[in-house]
Amino acid sequence: MFDNSETSRQQTGEIAPRDWVRILSEYREPSTGRSLFEISISMGPFLVLWGLACWSLSVSYWIAFALSVLNAGFLLRLFAIQHDCGHGAFFKNRAANDWLGRVLGVLTLTPYDVWRHSHSTHHSASGNLGRRGMGDIHTLTVAEYQALAPFDRLMYRLYRNPFILFGLGPSYLFFLQNRLPLGFMTNARYWISAMATNAAILVALAIVYYFGGFAPIVLVFLPSTLLAATAGLWLFYVQHQFENTQWDSEEDWQLHDAALHGSSHYVLPRVLQWMSANIGIHHVHHLHSRIPFYRLPEVLRDHAELAEGNRMTIRESLANARLQLWDEKSKRLMSFAQVRALYS
């Protein structure tokens, strides 16, 4: 883990988080050729697997289901590309980023302009206790939780229960919440984004139903979408919800410190790292969100100190699902049981 004390950095010569932004700026330029290649090797297999799954319905529902499960990985990758578009990192041209992001938003069930604004808010306030509530996993401090009424404590416990958060959560987020521009209900631009995405999704599903009935929707569309949504929500969770993450009050919060120390480096097997488009290198992404995902490994190759910071394996990440409350005294994320043992 990084030591985030200013004194320690001065003594060891460690680079300060805000100085990393300048260093990392040399990686920010995307390559149009590489970006076109990345979208083609993501979209191409996705469409082919969709077609094969629909064709195989006449042979075996199980084969169709298996192909849709495999296709969830490519849908996840397309969402990661949409994510890069939202940061203006995939193409040099802003309009090209935005229109590709809008098209991908139909496949990922995510209205692009609404999501881009919400995600920008997440980046600008990550780790700030005074600016929680948009684009993040709802997290209470120990003091806030203890001040709740019994019913509100129960509601928070249910929300943070892994079976609800990762079981019902993806369905709610992608099938229901994304259908309305929640948080931006008075802005016409975000209504247009949400409604246009909804209309395009309905047209696509109507075409699928016209040619294939309910079977491809139930056995191809739903499994791939739900699995990709669940994987995406889990990735977003472990990127900021770990024991030694960093949260600070408004007066103590520093953007770049929170980016470096409050984001994980999720070390995944190579195939999963490819499917998730290197989003596990999240501490670097938060330090400089304009770096294209395919250049993030270059950063780790060139800067060993970043490669070692906030490392987390899959096995280690599973324990994070039981951490629910931020303790401002010990500066760590804790479980309900730990809080009870410490403060009862």
C-alpha positions in Angstrom: 0.0 0.0 0.0 1.0 3.6 -0.5 2.0 5.7 2.5 0.0 8.8 1.9 1.7 11.0 4.5 3.4 14.1 3.1 6.4 13.8 5.5 7.0 10.2 4.4 7.0 11.3 0.7 9.5 14.0 1.4 11.8 11.7 3.3 11.7 8.9 0.7 11.5 11.0 -2.4 8.2 9.4 -3.3 6.3 11.2 -6.0 3.3 13.1 -4.8 -0.1 12.2 -6.2 -0.6 15.5 -7.9 2.7 15.2 -9.6 1.7 11.9 -11.1 -0.8 13.7 -13.3 1.9 15.6 -15.1 4.0 12.4 -15.5 1.0 10.4 -16.8 0.0 13.0 -19.3 2.4 11.5 -21.8 0.2 8.4 -22.0 -3.1 10.3 -22.7 -3.0 10.4 -26.5 -5.1 7.7 -28.1 -4.2 6.0 -31.4 -7.1 6.1 -33.9 -5.9 2.8 -35.5 -5.6 1.1 -32.2 -9.0 2.3 -31.0 -10.6 1.1 -34.2 -8.9 -2.3 -33.8 -10.1 -2.5 -30.2 -13.7 -1.8 -31.0 -13.7 -4.2 -33.9 -12.3 -7.1 -31.9 -14.9 -6.4 -29.2 -18.0 -5.6 -31.3 -17.3 -8.3 -34.0 -17.2 -11.3 -31.6 -20.2 -9.9 -29.7 -22.4 -9.7 -32.8 -21.1 -13.1 -34.1 -21.9 -14.8 -30.7 -25.3 -13.2 -30.6 -26.0 -14.6 -34.1 -24.7 -18.0 -33.2 -26.7 -18.1 -30.0 -29.9 -17.2 -31.8 -29.2 -19.8 -34.5 -28.4 -22.5 -31.9 -31.9 -22.1 -30.3 -33.2 -24.5 -33.0 -30.6 -27.0 -31.9 -30.3 -26.7 -28.1 -31.4 -24.1 -25.6 -28.4 -25.0 -23.5 -26.0 -24.2 -26.3 -27.7 -20.9 -26.8 -27.5 -20.1 -23.1 -23.8 -21.1 -22.9 -23.0 -18.8 -25.9 -24.8 -15.9 -24.2 -22.8 -16.5 -21.0 -19.6 -16.3 -23.0 -20.9 -13.2 -24.8 -21.3 -11.4 -21.4 -17.5 -10.9 -21.4 -17.6 -9.1 -24.7 -20.6 -6.9 -23.6 -18.6 -6.0 -20.5 -15.7 -5.0 -22.7 -18.0 -2.8 -24.8 -19.2 -1.1 -21.6 -15.5 -0.4 -20.8 -15.1 1.1 -24.2 -18.2 3.2 -23.6 -16.5 4.2 -20.3 -13.4 5.4 -22.2 -15.6 7.4 -24.6 -17.2 9.1 -21.6 -13.8 10.3 -20.6 -12.9 11.5 -24.1 -10.1 8.9 -24.1 -11.0 6.5 -26.9 -10.8 8.9 -29.9 -9.1 12.2 -30.2 -12.3 13.7 -31.5 -14.9 14.5 -28.9 -17.9 13.9 -31.2 -16.6 10.5 -32.3 -16.3 9.5 -28.6 -19.8 10.7 -27.8 -21.6 9.1 -30.8 -19.8 5.7 -30.3 -20.7 6.0 -26.6 -24.4 6.6 -27.4 -24.5 3.6 -29.8 -22.8 1.4 -27.2 -25.3 2.7 -24.6 -28.1 0.9 -26.4 -26.2 -2.4 -26.1 -25.3 -1.8 -22.4 -28.8 -0.4 -21.5 -27.0 2.8 -20.3 -28.0 6.3 -21.5 -24.6 7.7 -22.4 -25.1 11.4 -21.6 -26.7 10.7 -18.3 -24.1 8.2 -17.3 -21.2 10.4 -18.5 -22.3 13.3 -16.2 -22.9 11.0 -13.3 -19.6 9.3 -13.7 -17.8 12.6 -14.0 -19.3 13.5 -10.7 -17.9 10.3 -9.2 -14.4 11.2 -10.4 -14.6 14.7 -9.1 -15.8 13.6 -5.6 -14.4 10.1 -5.1 -13.4 9.7 -1.4 -15.0 12.9 -0.3 -17.3 12.2 2.6 -19.1 15.5 2.0 -20.0 14.7 -1.6 -21.3 11.1 -1.6 -24.4 10.0 -3.3 -23.9 10.1 -7.1 -22.1 7.5 -9.1 -20.8 5.6 -6.2 -21.7 2.7 -3.8 -23.7 4.2 -0.9 -21.3 4.1 2.1 -22.1 5.4 5.6 -19.6 6.2 8.3 -19.8 4.4 11.7 -21.1 7.5 13.4 -23.8 8.0 10.7 -24.9 4.4 11.0 -25.1 4.5 14.8 -27.2 7.6 14.6 -29.8 5.9 12.4 -33.2 4.7 13.6 -33.6 0.9 13.8 -35.6 0.7 10.5 -33.1 2.8 8.6 -30.3 0.6 9.9 -32.1 -2.4 8.6 -32.5 -0.7 5.2 -28.8 0.0 5.0 -28.0 -3.5 6.0 -30.2 -4.9 3.3 -28.7 -2.6 0.7 -25.1 -3.6 1.7 -26.0 -7.3 1.8 -24.0 -9.0 -1.0 -27.0 -11.1 -2.2 -29.0 -7.9 -2.7 -26.2 -5.7 -3.9 -24.8 -8.1 -6.5 -28.0 -10.2 -6.9 -30.8 -7.7 -7.3 -28.6 -4.7 -7.7 -27.6 -5.2 -11.4 -31.1 -5.9 -12.5 -32.4 -2.8 -10.7 -29.6 -0.5 -12.0 -29.6 -1.5 -15.7 -33.2 -2.5 -16.3 -35.0 0.1 -14.1 -32.8 2.9 -12.8 -31.1 3.6 -16.1 -34.5 4.1 -17.8 -34.9 7.6 -16.2 -32.4 10.4 -15.7 -32.5 10.2 -12.0 -30.7 13.2 -10.4 -31.1 15.2 -13.6 -34.9 15.2 -14.0 -35.1 18.9 -14.8 -32.6 18.8 -17.6 -34.0 18.3 -21.1 -30.6 17.0 -22.5 -30.6 14.1 -20.1 -34.3 13.3 -20.7 -33.5 13.1 -24.4 -30.5 10.8 -23.7 -32.5 8.4 -21.6 -35.6 8.4 -23.8 -33.7 8.0 -27.0 -31.7 5.1 -25.5 -35.0 3.5 -24.3 -36.6 3.9 -27.7 -33.6 2.3 -29.5 -33.6 -0.6 -27.0 -37.3 -1.2 -27.5 -36.9 -1.2 -31.3 -34.0 -3.6 -31.1 -35.9 -6.0 -28.8 -39.0 -5.7 -31.1 -37.0 -6.8 -34.1 -35.5 -9.7 -32.1 -39.0 -10.7 -31.0 -40.4 -10.4 -34.5 -37.9 -12.8 -36.0 -37.4 -15.1 -33.0 -40.1 -14.7 -30.4 -39.3 -14.7 -26.7 -36.6 -17.4 -26.8 -33.7 -15.2 -27.9 -34.7 -12.5 -25.4 -34.9 -14.9 -22.5 -32.0 -17.1 -23.4 -29.6 -14.8 -25.2 -30.3 -11.1 -24.3 -31.1 -11.5 -20.6 -28.3 -13.9 -19.5 -25.5 -11.9 -21.3 -26.9 -8.6 -20.1 -27.3 -9.7 -16.4 -23.9 -11.4 -16.2 -22.1 -8.4 -17.8 -24.0 -6.0 -15.4 -23.1 -8.1 -12.4 -19.5 -8.3 -13.4 -19.4 -4.6 -14.0 -21.0 -3.7 -10.6 -18.6 -6.0 -8.8 -15.6 -4.4 -10.6 -16.9 -0.9 -9.7 -17.4 -2.1 -6.1 -13.9 -3.5 -5.5 -12.2 -0.5 -7.1 -13.1 1.7 -4.2 -14.5 -0.6 -1.4 -11.5 -2.1 0.3 -10.2 -1.9 3.9 -7.4 0.6 3.4 -9.2 2.8 0.9 -9.3 6.6 1.5 -12.2 8.8 2.5 -11.8 12.3 4.0 -14.0 15.1 5.2 -14.5 18.0 2.8 -11.8 20.2 4.5 -9.2 17.4 4.4 -10.0 15.9 1.0 -7.5 16.2 -1.8 -8.5 15.1 -5.3 -5.3 13.4 -6.4 -4.6 11.8 -3.0 -8.1 10.2 -3.1 -7.6 9.0 -6.7 -4.3 7.3 -5.9 -5.0 5.9 -2.4 -8.7 5.4 -2.7 -8.7 3.3 -5.8 -7.5 -0.3 -6.1 -5.2 -2.1 -8.5 -7.2 -5.2 -9.2 -4.8 -7.9 -10.4 -6.8 -10.2 -12.7 -5.9 -13.2 -14.9 -4.9 -12.1 -18.3 -8.2 -13.2 -20.0 -10.3 -11.3 -17.4 -8.1 -8.3 -17.6 -8.6 -8.3 -21.4 -12.4 -8.7 -21.0 -12.6 -5.8 -18.5 -10.3 -3.6 -20.6 -7.7 -3.1 -17.9 -10.2 -1.3 -15.7 -8.6 -3.1 -12.7 -5.7 -0.6 -13.1 -8.1 1.8 -11.5 -5.7 3.9 -9.4 -3.9 5.0 -12.5 -7.2 5.6 -14.3 -8.4 7.9 -11.5 -5.2 9.8 -11.5 -5.5 10.5 -15.2 -8.8 9.4 -16.7 -7.9 10.5 -20.2 -5.5 7.6 -20.7 -7.0 5.1 -23.1 -7.5 1.7 -21.5 -5.1 0.0 -23.8 -2.2 2.3 -22.6 -2.7 1.6 -18.9 -0.4 -1.5 -18.9 2.3 0.8 -20.4 2.1 3.0 -17.3 2.6 0.0 -15.0 5.5 -1.3 -17.1 7.3 2.1 -17.0 6.5 2.9 -13.3 7.0 0.0 -11.0 5.8 2.0 -7.9 2.4 2.3 -9.5 2.4 -1.4 -10.4 2.8 -2.3 -6.7 0.4 0.2 -5.2 -3.0 -1.0 -3.8 -2.7 -4.5 -5.3 -5.6 -6.8 -4.8 -6.1 -10.3 -6.0 -9.4 -12.0 -6.7 -9.1 -14.0 -3.5 -8.4 -10.9 -1.5 -11.3 -9.0 -3.1 -13.9 -11.5 -2.0 -13.4 -10.4 1.6 -14.3 -6.9 0.7 -17.9 -7.8 0.2 -18.3 -8.0 4.0 -17.0 -4.4 4.6 -19.8 -1.9 5.0 -18.9 1.0 7.2 -16.2 3.7 7.1 -14.6 4.3 10.5 -13.3 7.8 10.6 -11.2 7.1 13.7 -9.1 4.2 12.3 -9.4 5.3 8.7 -10.5 2.0 7.3 -13.6 0.2 6.0 -15.0 -2.2 8.5 -17.7 -4.9 8.7 -20.8 -4.6 10.9 -19.3 -7.3 13.1 -16.0 -5.4 13.5 -17.8 -2.2 14.4 -20.0 -4.0 17.0 -16.9 -5.6 18.6 -15.0 -2.4 18.6 -17.7 0.0 19.8 -20.3 -2.0 21.7 
